[in-house]
Amino acid sequence: MNRLRGRWLPLTVLIGAVAALIASVVWVAGSDFGRPGSRAMTGALSRDGPVRNLAEAEGAAGRFADRWDLHVGEVMQFSNGYYAELLDRGGKGATEVLIDPGSGTVHLEFGPAMMWNTSYGMMPARPQNDGAPVLGPDRAVRIADQWLREHRPGLHAAEPEAFPGYYTLHTLRDGHITGMLSVNSQTGAVWYHTWHGRFLQMREQPDKT
């Protein structure tokens, strides 16, 4: 019996660690997180081989985006891999993806893109407001700055990028990008992007200012 318990202990510890991680990265200003959606991209992968620079990351993300008639906006490189935002035909934020540098695998970003996106994630828009934001961009910045003061002193939030159901904002230290966080546009919940690692460089959409 003791031997059996010993085999299950690592799994129990792992499950507990995952639960603790989720609890630690989500700060909630409300309690409604929605329901599973019908246009979810979750589970959709694209593997193109090793990705060595921003241009190759953009190409991999672009081939992934083509499936949903989207195109690539901002592309960023972090120590743990690449990030790209996907935009719709009108240039509005649709969702966010991660690109693995070793395999070229492209998939939905963890956290908000999966759980909060009301068009391409697992959480559909509610009929009463069709996913329209309750919180405007200025409020999102204030919420983000409050969270950063409490949890990441010395950082502040840049301008928000709107996605269906949430905003994503760069975090800055002395005017330099350090990472990212997202604010739910319905509830004001904050989700800090702990998975990126150290920011290295970025390439913005050509027509961005």
GROMACS elastic network, one bead per residue, 0.5 to 0.9 nm:
[ bonds ]
;  ai    aj funct       b0    kb
    1     4     6  0.51009   500
    1     5     6  0.62969   500
    1     6     6  0.86584   500
    2     5     6  0.50622   500
    2     6     6  0.62179   500
    2     7     6  0.88366   500
    3     6     6  0.50564   500
    3     7     6  0.65250   500
    4     7     6  0.52005   500
    4     8     6  0.65602   500
    4     9     6  0.87724   500
    5     8     6  0.52373   500
    5     9     6  0.60821   500
    6     9     6  0.52377   500
    6    10     6  0.76513   500
    7    10     6  0.68110   500
    7    11     6  0.79348   500
    8    11     6  0.54237   500
    8    12     6  0.62641   500
    8    13     6  0.87469   500
    9    12     6  0.50612   500
    9    13     6  0.61420   500
    9    14     6  0.85820   500
   10    13     6  0.50630   500
   10    14     6  0.60927   500
   10    15     6  0.86741   500
   11    15     6  0.61807   500
   11    16     6  0.85506   500
   12    15     6  0.52426   500
   12    16     6  0.62166   500
   12    17     6  0.86061   500
   13    16     6  0.51008   500
   13    17     6  0.60851   500
   13    18     6  0.86907   500
   14    17     6  0.50289   500
   14    18     6  0.62233   500
   14    19     6  0.86441   500
   15    18     6  0.52389   500
   15    19     6  0.62830   500
   15    20     6  0.86371   500
   16    19     6  0.51525   500
   16    20     6  0.61371   500
   16    21     6  0.86076   500
   17    20     6  0.50258   500
   17    21     6  0.60964   500
   17    22     6  0.87099   500
   18    21     6  0.50447   500
   18    22     6  0.63185   500
   18    23     6  0.86336   500
   19    22     6  0.52808   500
   19    23     6  0.62490   500
   19    24     6  0.86307   500
   20    23     6  0.50684   500
   20    24     6  0.60552   500
   20    25     6  0.88070   500
   21    24     6  0.50558   500
   21    25     6  0.63582   500
   21    26     6  0.88048   500
   22    25     6  0.55248   500
   22    26     6  0.63930   500
   23    26     6  0.57032   500
   23    27     6  0.78825   500
   24    27     6  0.75598   500
   25   190     6  0.80268   500
   25   191     6  0.56551   500
   25   192     6  0.56038   500
   25   193     6  0.76620   500
   25   194     6  0.73577   500
   26   189     6  0.70350   500
   26   190     6  0.57418   500
   26   192     6  0.68780   500
   27   147     6  0.78704   500
   27   188     6  0.87894   500
   27   189     6  0.55629   500
   27   191     6  0.63176   500
   27   192     6  0.84440   500
   28    31     6  0.67151   500
   28   184     6  0.89796   500
   28   187     6  0.75326   500
   28   188     6  0.67315   500
   28   190     6  0.61179   500
   28   191     6  0.84236   500
   29   143     6  0.88216   500
   29   187     6  0.60029   500
   29   190     6  0.76239   500
   30    33     6  0.85454   500
   30   186     6  0.82287   500
   30   188     6  0.62223   500
   30   189     6  0.61935   500
   31   187     6  0.67957   500
   31   189     6  0.81251   500
   32   186     6  0.81207   500
   32   187     6  0.66408   500
   33   115     6  0.77290   500
   33   116     6  0.70372   500
   33   123     6  0.75547   500
   33   184     6  0.89130   500
   33   186     6  0.86969   500
   33   187     6  0.79127   500
   34    37     6  0.89672   500
   34   115     6  0.84446   500
   34   116     6  0.77223   500
   34   118     6  0.86373   500
   34   122     6  0.85576   500
   34   123     6  0.53713   500
   34   124     6  0.69945   500
   34   125     6  0.79331   500
   34   126     6  0.77860   500
   35   115     6  0.89469   500
   35   122     6  0.69446   500
   35   124     6  0.63824   500
   35   125     6  0.87052   500
   35   126     6  0.88304   500
   36    40     6  0.83090   500
   36   115     6  0.85493   500
   36   121     6  0.80749   500
   36   124     6  0.63903   500
   37    40     6  0.60405   500
   37   118     6  0.74046   500
   37   119     6  0.77733   500
   37   120     6  0.79661   500
   37   121     6  0.66517   500
   37   125     6  0.81736   500
   38   119     6  0.84325   500
   38   120     6  0.82757   500
   38   121     6  0.83628   500
   38   122     6  0.73707   500
   38   123     6  0.84511   500
   38   124     6  0.71665   500
   39   118     6  0.88812   500
   39   119     6  0.64452   500
   39   120     6  0.53627   500
   39   121     6  0.68355   500
   39   122     6  0.76850   500
   39   124     6  0.81758   500
   40    43     6  0.84726   500
   40    44     6  0.88680   500
   40   114     6  0.79092   500
   40   117     6  0.88668   500
   40   119     6  0.75210   500
   40   122     6  0.53733   500
   40   123     6  0.82234   500
   40   124     6  0.88570   500
   41    44     6  0.55840   500
   41    45     6  0.88672   500
   41   107     6  0.81986   500
   41   108     6  0.68748   500
   41   114     6  0.80304   500
   41   120     6  0.58260   500
   41   121     6  0.61072   500
   41   122     6  0.81143   500
   42    45     6  0.84447   500
   42   107     6  0.75117   500
   42   108     6  0.63457   500
   42   114     6  0.67567   500
   42   120     6  0.84009   500
   42   121     6  0.68024   500
   42   122     6  0.75414   500
   43   107     6  0.73625   500
   43   108     6  0.80477   500
   44    64     6  0.87043   500
   44   106     6  0.82014   500
   44   107     6  0.62422   500
   44   108     6  0.77360   500
   45    64     6  0.77103   500
   45   105     6  0.63390   500
   45   106     6  0.54877   500
   45   107     6  0.51829   500
   45   108     6  0.83091   500
   46    60     6  0.77224   500
   46    61     6  0.84845   500
   46    63     6  0.78979   500
   46    64     6  0.60949   500
   46   104     6  0.74741   500
   46   105     6  0.52819   500
   46   106     6  0.50547   500
   46   107     6  0.70702   500
   47    50     6  0.88095   500
   47    60     6  0.80068   500
   47   100     6  0.89688   500
   47   103     6  0.63711   500
   47   104     6  0.50820   500
   47   106     6  0.64940   500
   48    51     6  0.80592   500
   48    60     6  0.65454   500
   48   103     6  0.68787   500
   48   105     6  0.65987   500
   48   106     6  0.84782   500
   49   101     6  0.82278   500
   49   102     6  0.70198   500
   49   105     6  0.75156   500
   50    56     6  0.87075   500
   50   100     6  0.79041   500
   50   101     6  0.54990   500
   50   104     6  0.50109   500
   50   105     6  0.85995   500
   51    54     6  0.81335   500
   51    55     6  0.87290   500
   51    56     6  0.55705   500
   51    57     6  0.58863   500
   51    60     6  0.80771   500
   51    82     6  0.87756   500
   51    99     6  0.79930   500
   51   100     6  0.73220   500
   51   102     6  0.64045   500
   51   103     6  0.72710   500
   51   104     6  0.54931   500
   52    55     6  0.83419   500
   52    56     6  0.64752   500
   52    57     6  0.75561   500
   52   101     6  0.64747   500
   52   102     6  0.83757   500
   53    56     6  0.54778   500
   53    57     6  0.62697   500
   53    58     6  0.87218   500
   53    77     6  0.80730   500
   53    82     6  0.88374   500
   53   101     6  0.85297   500
   54    58     6  0.60589   500
   54    59     6  0.85728   500
   54    75     6  0.67640   500
   54    76     6  0.71308   500
   54    77     6  0.68637   500
   54    82     6  0.77768   500
   54   201     6  0.84311   500
   54   202     6  0.74076   500
   54   203     6  0.70831   500
   55    58     6  0.50957   500
   55    59     6  0.62607   500
   55    60     6  0.87614   500
   55    75     6  0.87079   500
   55   203     6  0.86681   500
   56    60     6  0.62115   500
   56    61     6  0.85696   500
   56   104     6  0.89295   500
   57    60     6  0.51804   500
   57    61     6  0.61449   500
   57    62     6  0.84379   500
   57    75     6  0.74896   500
   57    76     6  0.87245   500
   57    77     6  0.86785   500
   57    82     6  0.66337   500
   57    83     6  0.80895   500
   57    84     6  0.79965   500
   57    99     6  0.65581   500
   57   100     6  0.87009   500
   57   101     6  0.79577   500
   57   104     6  0.77887   500
   58    61     6  0.51119   500
   58    62     6  0.59240   500
   58    63     6  0.86842   500
   58    72     6  0.67971   500
   58    73     6  0.85953   500
   58    74     6  0.86506   500
   58    75     6  0.64615   500
   58    84     6  0.72215   500
   59    63     6  0.63312   500
   59    64     6  0.87015   500
   59    72     6  0.86314   500
   60    63     6  0.53449   500
   60    64     6  0.64552   500
   60    65     6  0.87148   500
   60    99     6  0.75349   500
   60   104     6  0.69178   500
   60   105     6  0.81285   500
   60   106     6  0.70230   500
   61    64     6  0.50630   500
   61    65     6  0.60515   500
   61    66     6  0.86784   500
   61    71     6  0.83097   500
   61    72     6  0.66852   500
   61    75     6  0.89525   500
   61    83     6  0.87775   500
   61    84     6  0.67943   500
   61    85     6  0.86195   500
   61    86     6  0.80565   500
   61    97     6  0.74129   500
   61    98     6  0.81872   500
   61    99     6  0.71762   500
   61   106     6  0.64693   500
   61   107     6  0.87885   500
   62    66     6  0.61424   500
   62    70     6  0.79738   500
   62    71     6  0.59778   500
   62    72     6  0.57061   500
   62    86     6  0.82893   500
   63    66     6  0.52881   500
   63    67     6  0.73800   500
   63    71     6  0.87934   500
   64    67     6  0.60182   500
   64    68     6  0.80560   500
   64    70     6  0.87378   500
   64    71     6  0.89805   500
   64   106     6  0.68883   500
   64   107     6  0.82466   500
   65    68     6  0.56961   500
   65    69     6  0.63909   500
   65    71     6  0.56425   500
   65    72     6  0.70708   500
   65    86     6  0.67216   500
   65    87     6  0.86111   500
   66    70     6  0.56600   500
   66    71     6  0.67869   500
   67    70     6  0.74919   500
   68    71     6  0.87839   500
   68    88     6  0.88468   500
   69    88     6  0.72112   500
   69    89     6  0.75806   500
   70    86     6  0.61873   500
   70    87     6  0.55484   500
   70    89     6  0.64702   500
   70    94     6  0.77306   500
   71    85     6  0.85247   500
   71    86     6  0.54975   500
   71    87     6  0.52928   500
   71    88     6  0.64608   500
   71    89     6  0.74678   500
   71    91     6  0.84330   500
   72    75     6  0.77023   500
   72    84     6  0.67542   500
   72    85     6  0.59834   500
   72    87     6  0.59974   500
   72    88     6  0.88335   500
   72   205     6  0.76771   500
   73    84     6  0.67829   500
   73    85     6  0.53049   500
   73    86     6  0.57122   500
   73    87     6  0.61376   500
   73    91     6  0.82220   500
   73    93     6  0.83670   500
   73   203     6  0.86180   500
   73   204     6  0.65536   500
   73   206     6  0.83270   500
   73   208     6  0.89697   500
   74    83     6  0.82029   500
   74    84     6  0.56484   500
   74    85     6  0.55022   500
   74    86     6  0.79435   500
   74   202     6  0.73234   500
   74   203     6  0.58831   500
   74   205     6  0.52215   500
   74   206     6  0.89261   500
   75    82     6  0.72342   500
   75    83     6  0.56845   500
   75    85     6  0.66769   500
   75   201     6  0.87195   500
   75   202     6  0.56248   500
   75   203     6  0.51866   500
   75   204     6  0.63124   500
   75   205     6  0.79820   500
   76    81     6  0.86149   500
   76    82     6  0.56822   500
   76    83     6  0.50751   500
   76    84     6  0.63124   500
   76   199     6  0.78358   500
   76   200     6  0.76837   500
   76   201     6  0.58824   500
   76   203     6  0.62712   500
   76   204     6  0.82844   500
   77    80     6  0.81115   500
   77    81     6  0.60474   500
   77    83     6  0.63588   500
   77    84     6  0.89146   500
   77   196     6  0.86425   500
   77   198     6  0.87234   500
   77   199     6  0.64048   500
   77   200     6  0.54827   500
   77   201     6  0.52968   500
   77   202     6  0.59710   500
   77   203     6  0.87464   500
   78    81     6  0.52294   500
   78    82     6  0.59012   500
   78    83     6  0.76947   500
   78   179     6  0.86499   500
   78   196     6  0.57313   500
   78   197     6  0.58094   500
   78   198     6  0.53225   500
   78   200     6  0.51750   500
   78   201     6  0.72011   500
   78   202     6  0.88461   500
   79    82     6  0.82362   500
   79   196     6  0.68225   500
   79   197     6  0.51710   500
   79   198     6  0.50819   500
   79   199     6  0.64690   500
   79   200     6  0.67422   500
   80   100     6  0.80884   500
   80   101     6  0.83247   500
   80   195     6  0.73203   500
   80   196     6  0.53974   500
   80   197     6  0.53188   500
   80   198     6  0.74753   500
   80   199     6  0.89816   500
   81    98     6  0.72672   500
   81    99     6  0.62371   500
   81   100     6  0.54343   500
   81   101     6  0.56381   500
   81   102     6  0.86985   500
   81   196     6  0.68258   500
   81   197     6  0.81639   500
   82    97     6  0.85098   500
   82    98     6  0.56899   500
   82   100     6  0.64949   500
   82   101     6  0.69503   500
   82   196     6  0.80804   500
   83    96     6  0.73620   500
   83    97     6  0.58714   500
   83    99     6  0.61110   500
   83   100     6  0.89356   500
   83   109     6  0.79964   500
   83   196     6  0.82420   500
   84    95     6  0.88385   500
   84    96     6  0.58557   500
   84    97     6  0.53966   500
   84    98     6  0.63903   500
   84    99     6  0.77871   500
   85    93     6  0.70591   500
   85    94     6  0.76003   500
   85    95     6  0.60606   500
   85    97     6  0.63177   500
   85    98     6  0.88830   500
   86    91     6  0.88922   500
   86    92     6  0.85316   500
   86    93     6  0.62141   500
   86    94     6  0.55325   500
   86    95     6  0.53282   500
   86    96     6  0.57751   500
   86    97     6  0.74544   500
   87    90     6  0.76174   500
   87    91     6  0.52811   500
   87    92     6  0.52724   500
   87    95     6  0.70638   500
   87    96     6  0.88421   500
   87   163     6  0.89964   500
   88    91     6  0.52811   500
   88    92     6  0.54913   500
   88    93     6  0.64842   500
   88    94     6  0.58022   500
   89    92     6  0.74579   500
   90    93     6  0.89552   500
   91    94     6  0.86838   500
   92   161     6  0.88431   500
   92   162     6  0.74900   500
   92   163     6  0.74652   500
   93    96     6  0.83105   500
   93   161     6  0.70591   500
   93   162     6  0.58601   500
   93   164     6  0.73929   500
   94   117     6  0.83789   500
   94   119     6  0.76169   500
   94   120     6  0.72564   500
   94   162     6  0.84486   500
   94   163     6  0.55561   500
   94   164     6  0.65292   500
   95   108     6  0.77486   500
   95   109     6  0.83547   500
   95   113     6  0.59060   500
   95   114     6  0.88294   500
   95   117     6  0.71785   500
   95   119     6  0.84853   500
   95   120     6  0.67215   500
   95   121     6  0.81179   500
   95   163     6  0.62458   500
   95   164     6  0.76414   500
   96   107     6  0.86755   500
   96   108     6  0.61243   500
   96   109     6  0.56380   500
   96   110     6  0.89420   500
   96   112     6  0.88028   500
   96   113     6  0.59423   500
   96   163     6  0.86891   500
   97   106     6  0.65870   500
   97   107     6  0.54627   500
   97   110     6  0.82996   500
   97   113     6  0.78701   500
   98   105     6  0.80256   500
   98   106     6  0.56749   500
   98   107     6  0.56737   500
   98   108     6  0.62264   500
   98   109     6  0.52814   500
   98   110     6  0.82918   500
   99   102     6  0.89353   500
   99   103     6  0.84508   500
   99   104     6  0.58923   500
   99   105     6  0.55684   500
   99   107     6  0.68726   500
   99   109     6  0.89384   500
  100   103     6  0.58134   500
  100   104     6  0.50229   500
  100   105     6  0.52089   500
  100   106     6  0.66319   500
  100   107     6  0.88093   500
  101   104     6  0.54429   500
  101   105     6  0.77636   500
  102   105     6  0.80640   500
  103   106     6  0.89083   500
  106   109     6  0.89384   500
  107   110     6  0.87721   500
  108   111     6  0.89986   500
  108   113     6  0.64287   500
  108   114     6  0.66064   500
  108   121     6  0.84365   500
  109   112     6  0.75604   500
  109   113     6  0.56360   500
  109   114     6  0.67838   500
  110   113     6  0.63985   500
  110   114     6  0.61410   500
  110   115     6  0.82228   500
  110   193     6  0.82897   500
  110   195     6  0.82371   500
  111   114     6  0.55742   500
  111   115     6  0.58032   500
  111   116     6  0.76386   500
  111   182     6  0.89808   500
  111   191     6  0.72244   500
  111   192     6  0.87975   500
  111   193     6  0.78029   500
  112   115     6  0.50204   500
  112   117     6  0.64196   500
  112   121     6  0.83687   500
  112   165     6  0.87431   500
  112   166     6  0.74012   500
  112   167     6  0.89646   500
  112   168     6  0.86939   500
  112   182     6  0.68401   500
  112   183     6  0.84228   500
  112   184     6  0.79234   500
  112   191     6  0.70702   500
  113   116     6  0.59639   500
  113   117     6  0.52202   500
  113   118     6  0.89514   500
  113   120     6  0.76875   500
  113   121     6  0.59584   500
  113   122     6  0.85383   500
  113   163     6  0.85329   500
  113   164     6  0.89870   500
  113   166     6  0.86302   500
  114   117     6  0.61964   500
  114   120     6  0.77589   500
  114   122     6  0.57504   500
  114   123     6  0.78123   500
  115   118     6  0.84410   500
  115   121     6  0.60734   500
  115   122     6  0.55101   500
  115   123     6  0.59675   500
  116   121     6  0.66269   500
  116   122     6  0.71267   500
  116   123     6  0.56816   500
  116   124     6  0.83877   500
  116   164     6  0.78821   500
  116   165     6  0.57747   500
  116   166     6  0.65848   500
  116   184     6  0.69129   500
  117   120     6  0.57744   500
  117   122     6  0.68301   500
  117   123     6  0.59364   500
  117   124     6  0.73169   500
  117   125     6  0.85486   500
  117   163     6  0.70360   500
  117   164     6  0.52256   500
  117   165     6  0.51515   500
  117   166     6  0.68121   500
  118   121     6  0.60104   500
  118   122     6  0.71766   500
  118   126     6  0.84643   500
  118   130     6  0.87804   500
  118   131     6  0.63361   500
  118   163     6  0.86552   500
  118   164     6  0.52883   500
  118   165     6  0.53337   500
  118   166     6  0.86052   500
  119   122     6  0.82247   500
  119   123     6  0.75383   500
  119   124     6  0.60702   500
  119   125     6  0.70884   500
  119   131     6  0.84715   500
  119   163     6  0.89450   500
  119   164     6  0.60240   500
  119   165     6  0.80776   500
  120   123     6  0.81434   500
  120   124     6  0.81559   500
  120   164     6  0.80572   500
  121   124     6  0.73868   500
  123   126     6  0.89029   500
  123   165     6  0.86085   500
  124   130     6  0.86418   500
  124   131     6  0.76045   500
  124   165     6  0.88687   500
  125   128     6  0.85408   500
  125   129     6  0.73991   500
  125   130     6  0.50342   500
  125   132     6  0.80243   500
  125   164     6  0.85528   500
  125   165     6  0.78068   500
  126   129     6  0.59700   500
  126   130     6  0.53899   500
  126   131     6  0.59076   500
  126   132     6  0.89631   500
  127   130     6  0.51664   500
  127   131     6  0.78005   500
  128   131     6  0.82737   500
  129   132     6  0.54984   500
  129   133     6  0.83126   500
  129   134     6  0.89633   500
  131   134     6  0.86868   500
  131   164     6  0.69624   500
  131   165     6  0.61106   500
  131   185     6  0.89079   500
  131   186     6  0.80993   500
  132   164     6  0.80423   500
  132   165     6  0.73818   500
  132   185     6  0.82464   500
  132   186     6  0.80958   500
  133   136     6  0.66656   500
  133   164     6  0.82158   500
  133   165     6  0.64905   500
  133   166     6  0.76768   500
  133   184     6  0.86076   500
  133   186     6  0.56916   500
  134   185     6  0.57994   500
  134   187     6  0.77263   500
  134   188     6  0.88661   500
  135   138     6  0.81543   500
  135   139     6  0.60012   500
  135   140     6  0.65682   500
  135   184     6  0.82421   500
  135   185     6  0.50347   500
  135   186     6  0.62595   500
  135   187     6  0.78952   500
  135   188     6  0.72507   500
  136   139     6  0.54061   500
  136   140     6  0.63281   500
  136   141     6  0.89499   500
  136   185     6  0.72627   500
  137   141     6  0.63452   500
  137   142     6  0.87975   500
  137   159     6  0.79626   500
  137   160     6  0.62242   500
  137   161     6  0.82970   500
  137   162     6  0.78023   500
  137   167     6  0.75682   500
  137   185     6  0.84498   500
  138   141     6  0.52077   500
  138   142     6  0.64602   500
  138   143     6  0.87681   500
  138   159     6  0.85158   500
  138   160     6  0.83079   500
  139   142     6  0.50843   500
  139   143     6  0.61686   500
  139   144     6  0.85298   500
  139   188     6  0.87064   500
  140   143     6  0.51208   500
  140   144     6  0.60550   500
  140   145     6  0.85546   500
  140   160     6  0.73477   500
  140   166     6  0.89571   500
  140   167     6  0.72066   500
  140   169     6  0.88979   500
  140   182     6  0.87268   500
  140   183     6  0.61326   500
  140   184     6  0.81536   500
  140   185     6  0.73584   500
  140   188     6  0.72171   500
  141   144     6  0.50159   500
  141   145     6  0.60506   500
  141   146     6  0.85153   500
  141   156     6  0.88585   500
  141   157     6  0.62389   500
  141   158     6  0.74147   500
  141   159     6  0.70378   500
  141   160     6  0.68686   500
  141   169     6  0.79567   500
  141   183     6  0.84504   500
  142   145     6  0.51397   500
  142   146     6  0.61393   500
  142   147     6  0.86532   500
  142   157     6  0.83689   500
  143   146     6  0.51252   500
  143   147     6  0.62727   500
  143   148     6  0.86611   500
  143   183     6  0.76177   500
  143   188     6  0.70184   500
  143   189     6  0.85533   500
  143   190     6  0.78908   500
  144   147     6  0.51533   500
  144   148     6  0.61632   500
  144   149     6  0.86514   500
  144   156     6  0.76394   500
  144   157     6  0.61711   500
  144   169     6  0.81311   500
  144   171     6  0.89776   500
  144   181     6  0.76859   500
  144   182     6  0.78406   500
  144   183     6  0.68851   500
  144   188     6  0.89386   500
  144   190     6  0.69731   500
  145   148     6  0.50071   500
  145   149     6  0.61058   500
  145   150     6  0.86397   500
  145   155     6  0.79208   500
  145   156     6  0.54142   500
  145   157     6  0.57195   500
  146   149     6  0.51976   500
  146   150     6  0.64243   500
  146   151     6  0.86918   500
  146   156     6  0.87029   500
  147   150     6  0.51915   500
  147   151     6  0.59576   500
  147   152     6  0.75887   500
  147   190     6  0.74443   500
  148   151     6  0.50696   500
  148   153     6  0.59886   500
  148   154     6  0.77974   500
  148   155     6  0.60840   500
  148   156     6  0.62835   500
  148   157     6  0.78748   500
  148   171     6  0.85900   500
  149   152     6  0.58414   500
  149   154     6  0.71392   500
  149   155     6  0.72223   500
  149   156     6  0.76691   500
  150   153     6  0.65003   500
  152   155     6  0.59933   500
  152   156     6  0.85297   500
  153   156     6  0.82779   500
  154   172     6  0.84915   500
  154   173     6  0.63592   500
  154   174     6  0.83235   500
  155   171     6  0.62289   500
  155   172     6  0.53814   500
  155   174     6  0.79351   500
  155   178     6  0.82622   500
  156   170     6  0.85309   500
  156   171     6  0.56435   500
  156   172     6  0.53285   500
  156   173     6  0.67115   500
  156   174     6  0.88159   500
  156   175     6  0.88448   500
  157   160     6  0.80755   500
  157   169     6  0.61675   500
  157   170     6  0.59725   500
  157   172     6  0.60583   500
  157   180     6  0.84561   500
  157   181     6  0.83985   500
  158   169     6  0.57363   500
  158   170     6  0.53088   500
  158   171     6  0.61128   500
  158   172     6  0.66839   500
  158   175     6  0.88767   500
  158   177     6  0.87359   500
  159   168     6  0.86508   500
  159   169     6  0.60912   500
  159   170     6  0.73863   500
  160   167     6  0.57133   500
  160   168     6  0.55552   500
  160   170     6  0.75944   500
  160   182     6  0.85569   500
  160   183     6  0.89377   500
  161   166     6  0.86046   500
  161   167     6  0.53733   500
  161   168     6  0.52036   500
  161   169     6  0.61987   500
  161   170     6  0.89309   500
  162   165     6  0.80576   500
  162   166     6  0.62527   500
  162   168     6  0.65855   500
  162   169     6  0.89085   500
  162   185     6  0.87672   500
  163   166     6  0.53547   500
  163   167     6  0.56594   500
  163   168     6  0.74584   500
  164   167     6  0.80533   500
  164   185     6  0.84673   500
  165   183     6  0.88674   500
  165   184     6  0.61497   500
  165   185     6  0.54141   500
  165   186     6  0.67066   500
  166   182     6  0.66932   500
  166   183     6  0.55288   500
  166   186     6  0.74571   500
  166   188     6  0.87196   500
  167   181     6  0.84312   500
  167   182     6  0.53683   500
  167   183     6  0.51765   500
  167   184     6  0.64284   500
  167   185     6  0.65616   500
  168   180     6  0.69500   500
  168   181     6  0.57521   500
  168   183     6  0.64578   500
  168   184     6  0.88642   500
  169   179     6  0.86553   500
  169   180     6  0.56286   500
  169   181     6  0.55109   500
  169   182     6  0.60294   500
  169   183     6  0.80824   500
  170   177     6  0.63542   500
  170   178     6  0.74047   500
  170   179     6  0.57975   500
  170   181     6  0.65285   500
  170   182     6  0.87420   500
  171   176     6  0.81887   500
  171   177     6  0.57648   500
  171   178     6  0.55931   500
  171   179     6  0.51218   500
  171   180     6  0.51518   500
  171   181     6  0.69292   500
  172   175     6  0.54427   500
  172   176     6  0.51127   500
  172   178     6  0.54793   500
  172   179     6  0.73030   500
  172   180     6  0.86391   500
  173   176     6  0.52705   500
  173   177     6  0.65434   500
  173   178     6  0.65542   500
  174   177     6  0.85782   500
  177   180     6  0.82681   500
  177   199     6  0.69100   500
  177   200     6  0.89740   500
  178   198     6  0.68420   500
  178   199     6  0.56503   500
  178   200     6  0.88430   500
  179   192     6  0.86312   500
  179   193     6  0.71681   500
  179   194     6  0.82981   500
  179   196     6  0.72918   500
  179   197     6  0.78206   500
  179   198     6  0.72578   500
  179   199     6  0.62362   500
  180   192     6  0.65148   500
  180   193     6  0.55716   500
  180   194     6  0.83210   500
  180   196     6  0.84453   500
  181   190     6  0.70440   500
  181   191     6  0.56986   500
  181   193     6  0.53062   500
  181   194     6  0.86069   500
  182   189     6  0.81731   500
  182   190     6  0.56710   500
  182   191     6  0.52106   500
  182   192     6  0.63645   500
  182   193     6  0.76631   500
  183   186     6  0.87806   500
  183   187     6  0.82758   500
  183   188     6  0.57344   500
  183   189     6  0.55709   500
  183   191     6  0.65111   500
  183   192     6  0.88233   500
  184   187     6  0.55746   500
  184   189     6  0.51056   500
  184   190     6  0.64849   500
  184   191     6  0.82036   500
  185   188     6  0.58891   500
  185   189     6  0.80280   500
  186   189     6  0.82058   500
  191   194     6  0.88394   500
  192   195     6  0.89264   500
  193   196     6  0.65940   500
  193   197     6  0.89579   500
  194   197     6  0.70284   500
  196   199     6  0.75337   500
  199   202     6  0.85258   500
  203   206     6  0.84620   500
  204   207     6  0.82387   500
  204   208     6  0.66185   500
  204   209     6  0.87095   500
  205   208     6  0.54344   500
  205   209     6  0.87578   500
  206   209     6  0.82895   500
